[in-house]
Amino acid sequence: MPEFDLVTLYNNIYYFPFGDRVSLLAHMRKFIRPGGFLLLTTCCKGGNLGMEVLNLWGAATATGGRLPTVAQMREQLAEAGYGNVESIGLIPGDRFFAFRAYPSI
Protein backbone atom coordinates (compact mmCIF):
# COMPACT_ATOMS: atom_id res chain seq x y z
CA MET A 1 0.00 0.00 0.00
CA PRO A 2 1.45 3.43 -0.89
CA GLU A 3 2.28 5.79 1.95
CA PHE A 4 2.50 9.58 1.89
CA ASP A 5 3.82 12.33 4.13
CA LEU A 6 0.61 14.27 3.66
CA VAL A 7 -2.92 13.02 2.98
CA THR A 8 -5.64 15.61 2.36
CA LEU A 9 -9.41 15.77 2.46
CA TYR A 10 -10.37 19.16 1.10
CA ASN A 11 -13.84 20.40 1.98
CA ASN A 12 -15.60 17.07 1.37
CA ILE A 13 -16.17 15.37 4.75
CA TYR A 14 -19.86 16.32 4.58
CA TYR A 15 -20.29 13.99 1.58
CA PHE A 16 -20.03 11.13 4.09
CA PRO A 17 -22.76 10.38 6.64
CA PHE A 18 -21.78 11.50 10.13
CA GLY A 19 -21.72 7.92 11.44
CA ASP A 20 -19.33 6.75 8.68
CA ARG A 21 -16.67 9.40 9.17
CA VAL A 22 -14.65 7.70 11.91
CA SER A 23 -14.13 4.57 9.80
CA LEU A 24 -13.20 6.73 6.77
CA LEU A 25 -10.67 8.70 8.81
CA ALA A 26 -9.23 5.49 10.29
CA HIS A 27 -8.85 4.08 6.77
CA MET A 28 -7.04 7.24 5.63
CA ARG A 29 -4.52 6.70 8.44
CA LYS A 30 -3.20 3.63 6.59
CA PHE A 31 -1.85 5.87 3.81
CA ILE A 32 0.21 8.13 6.10
CA ARG A 33 3.92 7.47 6.63
CA PRO A 34 5.37 7.70 10.14
CA GLY A 35 5.83 11.41 10.84
CA GLY A 36 3.22 12.36 8.21
CA PHE A 37 -0.20 13.82 8.85
CA LEU A 38 -3.75 14.25 7.60
CA LEU A 39 -4.85 17.72 6.56
CA LEU A 40 -8.62 18.05 6.47
CA THR A 41 -10.49 21.25 5.64
CA THR A 42 -14.20 21.74 6.11
CA CYS A 43 -16.94 24.21 6.75
CA CYS A 44 -18.24 23.81 10.29
CA LYS A 45 -21.65 24.46 11.81
CA GLY A 46 -22.52 28.06 12.56
CA GLY A 47 -20.90 29.68 9.54
CA ASN A 48 -22.24 32.08 6.94
CA LEU A 49 -25.52 31.58 5.07
CA GLY A 50 -23.86 29.49 2.33
CA MET A 51 -22.43 27.13 4.93
CA GLU A 52 -25.79 26.80 6.63
CA VAL A 53 -27.41 25.91 3.29
CA LEU A 54 -24.69 23.28 2.81
CA ASN A 55 -25.48 21.97 6.31
CA LEU A 56 -29.18 21.74 5.39
CA TRP A 57 -28.32 19.90 2.16
CA GLY A 58 -26.20 17.40 4.11
CA ALA A 59 -29.02 16.80 6.57
CA ALA A 60 -31.54 16.27 3.76
CA THR A 61 -29.59 13.76 1.67
CA ALA A 62 -29.27 10.03 2.20
CA THR A 63 -25.61 9.96 1.17
CA GLY A 64 -24.28 13.07 2.93
CA GLY A 65 -24.18 14.40 6.43
CA ARG A 66 -24.45 17.56 8.45
CA LEU A 67 -21.47 19.82 8.90
CA PRO A 68 -19.49 19.01 12.03
CA THR A 69 -18.78 21.42 14.85
CA VAL A 70 -15.08 21.99 15.50
CA ALA A 71 -15.37 19.87 18.65
CA GLN A 72 -17.11 17.03 16.77
CA MET A 73 -14.44 16.97 14.07
CA ARG A 74 -11.68 16.87 16.70
CA GLU A 75 -13.52 14.06 18.54
CA GLN A 76 -13.98 12.02 15.35
CA LEU A 77 -10.30 12.38 14.47
CA ALA A 78 -9.30 11.24 17.96
CA GLU A 79 -11.71 8.30 17.79
CA ALA A 80 -10.19 7.34 14.41
CA GLY A 81 -6.73 7.09 15.97
CA TYR A 82 -5.24 10.53 15.50
CA GLY A 83 -3.44 12.41 18.23
CA ASN A 84 -2.13 15.93 18.37
CA VAL A 85 -5.08 17.35 16.43
CA GLU A 86 -4.78 21.04 15.65
CA SER A 87 -7.71 23.13 14.39
CA ILE A 88 -6.98 26.35 12.53
CA GLY A 89 -9.59 28.92 11.48
CA LEU A 90 -8.90 29.81 7.85
CA ILE A 91 -11.33 32.69 7.29
CA PRO A 92 -11.47 35.31 10.05
CA GLY A 93 -14.98 35.58 11.48
CA ASP A 94 -16.26 32.45 9.70
CA ARG A 95 -16.39 28.71 10.36
CA PHE A 96 -14.04 27.28 7.70
CA PHE A 97 -11.33 25.25 9.43
CA ALA A 98 -8.27 23.17 8.69
CA PHE A 99 -7.50 20.21 10.95
CA ARG A 100 -3.96 18.86 11.07
CA ALA A 101 -3.91 15.43 12.68
CA TYR A 102 -1.06 13.00 13.27
CA PRO A 103 -1.71 9.26 13.52
CA SER A 104 -1.26 7.98 17.07
CA ILE A 105 1.55 5.53 17.39
C-alpha positions in Angstrom: 0.0 0.0 0.0 1.4 3.4 -0.9 2.3 5.8 2.0 2.5 9.6 1.9 3.8 12.3 4.1 0.6 14.3 3.7 -2.9 13.0 3.0 -5.6 15.6 2.4 -9.4 15.8 2.5 -10.4 19.2 1.1 -13.8 20.4 2.0 -15.6 17.1 1.4 -16.2 15.4 4.8 -19.9 16.3 4.6 -20.3 14.0 1.6 -20.0 11.1 4.1 -22.8 10.4 6.6 -21.8 11.5 10.1 -21.7 7.9 11.4 -19.3 6.7 8.7 -16.7 9.4 9.2 -14.7 7.7 11.9 -14.1 4.6 9.8 -13.2 6.7 6.8 -10.7 8.7 8.8 -9.2 5.5 10.3 -8.8 4.1 6.8 -7.0 7.2 5.6 -4.5 6.7 8.4 -3.2 3.6 6.6 -1.8 5.9 3.8 0.2 8.1 6.1 3.9 7.5 6.6 5.4 7.7 10.1 5.8 11.4 10.8 3.2 12.4 8.2 -0.2 13.8 8.9 -3.7 14.3 7.6 -4.8 17.7 6.6 -8.6 18.0 6.5 -10.5 21.3 5.6 -14.2 21.7 6.1 -16.9 24.2 6.7 -18.2 23.8 10.3 -21.7 24.5 11.8 -22.5 28.1 12.6 -20.9 29.7 9.5 -22.2 32.1 6.9 -25.5 31.6 5.1 -23.9 29.5 2.3 -22.4 27.1 4.9 -25.8 26.8 6.6 -27.4 25.9 3.3 -24.7 23.3 2.8 -25.5 22.0 6.3 -29.2 21.7 5.4 -28.3 19.9 2.2 -26.2 17.4 4.1 -29.0 16.8 6.6 -31.5 16.3 3.8 -29.6 13.8 1.7 -29.3 10.0 2.2 -25.6 10.0 1.2 -24.3 13.1 2.9 -24.2 14.4 6.4 -24.5 17.6 8.5 -21.5 19.8 8.9 -19.5 19.0 12.0 -18.8 21.4 14.8 -15.1 22.0 15.5 -15.4 19.9 18.6 -17.1 17.0 16.8 -14.4 17.0 14.1 -11.7 16.9 16.7 -13.5 14.1 18.5 -14.0 12.0 15.4 -10.3 12.4 14.5 -9.3 11.2 18.0 -11.7 8.3 17.8 -10.2 7.3 14.4 -6.7 7.1 16.0 -5.2 10.5 15.5 -3.4 12.4 18.2 -2.1 15.9 18.4 -5.1 17.3 16.4 -4.8 21.0 15.6 -7.7 23.1 14.4 -7.0 26.3 12.5 -9.6 28.9 11.5 -8.9 29.8 7.8 -11.3 32.7 7.3 -11.5 35.3 10.0 -15.0 35.6 11.5 -16.3 32.5 9.7 -16.4 28.7 10.4 -14.0 27.3 7.7 -11.3 25.2 9.4 -8.3 23.2 8.7 -7.5 20.2 11.0 -4.0 18.9 11.1 -3.9 15.4 12.7 -1.1 13.0 13.3 -1.7 9.3 13.5 -1.3 8.0 17.1 1.6 5.5 17.4 
